Amino acid sequence: MPLMIFNTLTKRKEEFKPLVEGQVKMYNCGPTVYDYFHIGNARNFITAETICRYLEYKGYKVTFIQNVTDVEDKIINKAKELGIKPSDVAEKFTKVYFKDLSRLGTRTPDISPKATEHINDIIQFVQKLIEKGVAYEVDGDVYFEVAKFKDYGKLSGQKVEDTEAGASQRVAVDERKRHPADFTLWKKSEPGEIGWQSPWGLGRPGWHIECSVMSSKYLGETFDIHLGGNDLIFPHHENEIAQSEALTGKILARYWIHNGMLQLTGAKMSKSLGNIKTIREILLDDYDPNAIRFYLLSAHYRGPLELKHDSLDEAQSAIQRIRNCVDVLRRFGIQKEILTNSLSESEKEMNHAVDDAYRKFEESMDDDFNTSGAIGAIFELVAAANKFTTQPEKISEQGKAILGRVHSAIIKLCQALGINLTQENLSSSDKVLVEGLLKLLIQLRQNTRQKKDWAMADMIRDGLAELNIKLEDTKEGTIWKIE
């Protein structure tokens, strides 16, 4: 089955065909760094990273860009509230963002460009739009003229003629604009505000222009996938398309993927409503980062997801059920050769259950990244394994070999979703202890290798391998990783 993606642009599922065979270029709208990010924000970050993981699982080489908006009205307002510089606010919460993202077990994007590091690129982009005749300057502000882009509204369905100033909090009232829907590319700085010198005076970038500039800089004028929350479809992504395609005459992104919002007892979570739970708070409540991820992936990414008071507890219990199964399977040793001609009926069923798990997992993920179905496939395999191991003393050597395959399958499929079963939710002191012991063992192995005691060196390596800890000898020294 080919990978099918629901494309917001065409409003239908389409077979995924990258611009370059075997390679995928994708961009996700990242955080505006003015506060701690909450679990609703995390849904987008984890959705994007999970899609990246599955594309890699399928063999694609993925370039994943996710920007950081580090200059914006919210940052300026936060700085005024705290009595510090906007750059200090941005710096603080950028560090917080990456730290909390890491604590979630979420990999950082390949590149996380910041708006303030691309001011010259943004100015040049705006200048080209003015030269193209699709943007205009008024008293130090520069606007994009939506009437000059005939396809405006093709992503959201929003028509220019139906747009009225003030009808939405996202459409600002400004009588200087030629049309209410015209949006800001460059904003004049107020006295004392942060700004950069430009052909139009001291100012700063508009929000929408940042993503167009950074996506084109790192991925090219046209790339494969653009992601974001569905609250960004209009006006942010609509405006990205307008300003980018008006300049280049080329399609900005071929597939647009938007995740649904997180709901709290029927209401959207937001800072303005004061009903949010930050990731930092949730982690302080001793929730396993894997449980947070499991919960966010438990429903299809396009639909709404409701956070109830016991949602994370249920997710934590589900992760523990998988962990318990993996712990049982680990006792039967590493995977060995399976002789299919000599299997009993129950062993054949268990072996087939692994094939079924892979098939159902991939069929679900190929159907527009249906993580709910993929999780279901994992739990079917867990249930089959639990049933097979009810009488461990009766399991044959071939049965144990099959269980080694089951163990590998559960680990691999969970890793494809970013669920890490190979590391328990250890305290900081426990992690220091474990890492210290591993360093001692690696040093001991190095000493035995220098003495040419190869048998002892191999025994240390093989012993760690049985614990799913793999050693790799590199030019820089020996490194370890958990498989």
Secondary structure in CASP SS format (residue, H / E / C, confidence):
PFRMAT SS
TARGET T0000
AUTHOR 0000-0000-0000
METHOD secondary structure of the structure
MODEL  1
M C 1.00
P C 1.00
L C 1.00
M E 1.00
I E 1.00
F E 1.00
N E 1.00
T C 1.00
L C 1.00
T C 1.00
K C 1.00
R E 1.00
K E 1.00
E E 1.00
E E 1.00
F C 1.00
K C 1.00
P C 1.00
L C 1.00
V E 1.00
E C 1.00
G C 1.00
Q E 1.00
V E 1.00
K E 1.00
M E 1.00
Y E 1.00
N E 1.00
C C 1.00
G C 1.00
P C 1.00
T E 1.00
V C 1.00
Y C 1.00
D C 1.00
Y C 1.00
F C 1.00
H E 1.00
I H 1.00
G H 1.00
N H 1.00
A H 1.00
R H 1.00
N H 1.00
F H 1.00
I H 1.00
T H 1.00
A H 1.00
E H 1.00
T H 1.00
I H 1.00
C H 1.00
R H 1.00
Y H 1.00
L H 1.00
E H 1.00
Y H 1.00
K C 1.00
G C 1.00
Y C 1.00
K E 1.00
V E 1.00
T E 1.00
F E 1.00
I E 1.00
Q E 1.00
N C 1.00
V E 1.00
T E 1.00
D C 1.00
V C 1.00
E C 1.00
D H 1.00
K H 1.00
I H 1.00
I H 1.00
N H 1.00
K H 1.00
A H 1.00
K H 1.00
E H 1.00
L H 1.00
G C 1.00
I C 1.00
K C 1.00
P H 1.00
S H 1.00
D H 1.00
V H 1.00
A H 1.00
E H 1.00
K H 1.00
F H 1.00
T H 1.00
K H 1.00
V H 1.00
Y H 1.00
F H 1.00
K H 1.00
D H 1.00
L H 1.00
S H 1.00
R H 1.00
L C 1.00
G C 1.00
T C 1.00
R C 1.00
T C 1.00
P C 1.00
D C 1.00
I E 1.00
S C 1.00
P C 1.00
K E 1.00
A H 1.00
T H 1.00
E H 1.00
H H 1.00
I H 1.00
N H 1.00
D H 1.00
I H 1.00
I H 1.00
Q H 1.00
F H 1.00
V H 1.00
Q H 1.00
K H 1.00
L H 1.00
I H 1.00
E H 1.00
K H 1.00
G C 1.00
V C 1.00
A E 1.00
Y E 1.00
E E 1.00
V E 1.00
D C 1.00
G C 1.00
D E 1.00
V E 1.00
Y E 1.00
F E 1.00
E C 1.00
V H 1.00
A H 1.00
K H 1.00
F C 1.00
K C 1.00
D C 1.00
Y C 1.00
G C 1.00
K C 1.00
L C 1.00
S C 1.00
G C 1.00
Q C 1.00
K C 1.00
V H 1.00
E H 1.00
D H 1.00
T C 1.00
E C 1.00
A C 1.00
G C 1.00
A C 1.00
S C 1.00
Q C 1.00
R C 1.00
V C 1.00
A C 1.00
V C 1.00
D C 1.00
E C 1.00
R C 1.00
K C 1.00
R C 1.00
H C 1.00
P C 1.00
A C 1.00
D C 1.00
F E 1.00
T E 1.00
L E 1.00
W E 1.00
K E 1.00
K E 1.00
S C 1.00
E C 1.00
P C 1.00
G C 1.00
E C 1.00
I C 1.00
G C 1.00
W E 1.00
Q C 1.00
S C 1.00
P C 1.00
W C 1.00
G C 1.00
L C 1.00
G E 1.00
R E 1.00
P E 1.00
G C 1.00
W H 1.00
H H 1.00
I H 1.00
E H 1.00
C H 1.00
S H 1.00
V H 1.00
M H 1.00
S H 1.00
S H 1.00
K H 1.00
Y H 1.00
L H 1.00
G C 1.00
E C 1.00
T C 1.00
F E 1.00
D E 1.00
I E 1.00
H E 1.00
L E 1.00
G E 1.00
G E 1.00
N H 1.00
D H 1.00
L H 1.00
I H 1.00
F H 1.00
P H 1.00
H H 1.00
H H 1.00
E H 1.00
N H 1.00
E H 1.00
I H 1.00
A H 1.00
Q H 1.00
S H 1.00
E H 1.00
A H 1.00
L H 1.00
T H 1.00
G C 1.00
K C 1.00
I C 1.00
L C 1.00
A E 1.00
R E 1.00
Y E 1.00
W E 1.00
I E 1.00
H E 1.00
N E 1.00
G C 1.00
M C 1.00
L E 1.00
Q E 1.00
L E 1.00
T C 1.00
G C 1.00
A E 1.00
K E 1.00
M C 1.00
S C 1.00
K C 1.00
S C 1.00
L C 1.00
G C 1.00
N C 1.00
I C 1.00
K C 1.00
T E 1.00
I H 1.00
R H 1.00
E H 1.00
I H 1.00
L H 1.00
L H 1.00
D C 1.00
D C 1.00
Y C 1.00
D C 1.00
P H 1.00
N H 1.00
A H 1.00
I H 1.00
R H 1.00
F H 1.00
Y H 1.00
L H 1.00
L H 1.00
S C 1.00
A C 1.00
H C 1.00
Y C 1.00
R C 1.00
G C 1.00
P C 1.00
L E 1.00
E E 1.00
L E 1.00
K C 1.00
H C 1.00
D C 1.00
S H 1.00
L H 1.00
D H 1.00
E H 1.00
A H 1.00
Q H 1.00
S H 1.00
A H 1.00
I H 1.00
Q H 1.00
R H 1.00
I H 1.00
R H 1.00
N H 1.00
C H 1.00
V H 1.00
D H 1.00
V H 1.00
L H 1.00
R H 1.00
R C 1.00
F C 1.00
G C 1.00
I C 1.00
Q C 1.00
K C 1.00
E C 1.00
I C 1.00
L C 1.00
T H 1.00
N H 1.00
S H 1.00
L C 1.00
S C 1.00
E H 1.00
S H 1.00
E H 1.00
K H 1.00
E H 1.00
M H 1.00
N H 1.00
H H 1.00
A H 1.00
V H 1.00
D H 1.00
D H 1.00
A H 1.00
Y H 1.00
R H 1.00
K H 1.00
F H 1.00
E H 1.00
E H 1.00
S H 1.00
M H 1.00
D H 1.00
D E 1.00
D C 1.00
F C 1.00
N C 1.00
T H 1.00
S H 1.00
G H 1.00
A H 1.00
I H 1.00
G H 1.00
A H 1.00
I H 1.00
F H 1.00
E H 1.00
L H 1.00
V H 1.00
A H 1.00
A H 1.00
A H 1.00
N H 1.00
K H 1.00
F H 1.00
T C 1.00
T C 1.00
Q C 1.00
P H 1.00
E H 1.00
K H 1.00
I C 1.00
S C 1.00
E H 1.00
Q H 1.00
G H 1.00
K H 1.00
A H 1.00
I H 1.00
L H 1.00
G H 1.00
R H 1.00
V H 1.00
H H 1.00
S H 1.00
A H 1.00
I H 1.00
I H 1.00
K H 1.00
L H 1.00
C H 1.00
Q H 1.00
A H 1.00
L C 1.00
G C 1.00
I C 1.00
N C 1.00
L C 1.00
T C 1.00
Q C 1.00
E C 1.00
N C 1.00
L C 1.00
S C 1.00
S H 1.00
S H 1.00
D H 1.00
K H 1.00
V H 1.00
L H 1.00
V H 1.00
E H 1.00
G H 1.00
L H 1.00
L H 1.00
K H 1.00
L H 1.00
L H 1.00
I H 1.00
Q H 1.00
L H 1.00
R H 1.00
Q H 1.00
N H 1.00
T H 1.00
R H 1.00
Q H 1.00
K C 1.00
K C 1.00
D C 1.00
W H 1.00
A H 1.00
M H 1.00
A H 1.00
D H 1.00
M H 1.00
I H 1.00
R H 1.00
D H 1.00
G H 1.00
L H 1.00
A H 1.00
E H 1.00
L C 1.00
N C 1.00
I E 1.00
K E 1.00
L E 1.00
E E 1.00
D E 1.00
T E 1.00
K C 1.00
E C 1.00
G E 1.00
T E 1.00
I E 1.00
W E 1.00
K E 1.00
I E 1.00
E C 1.00
END
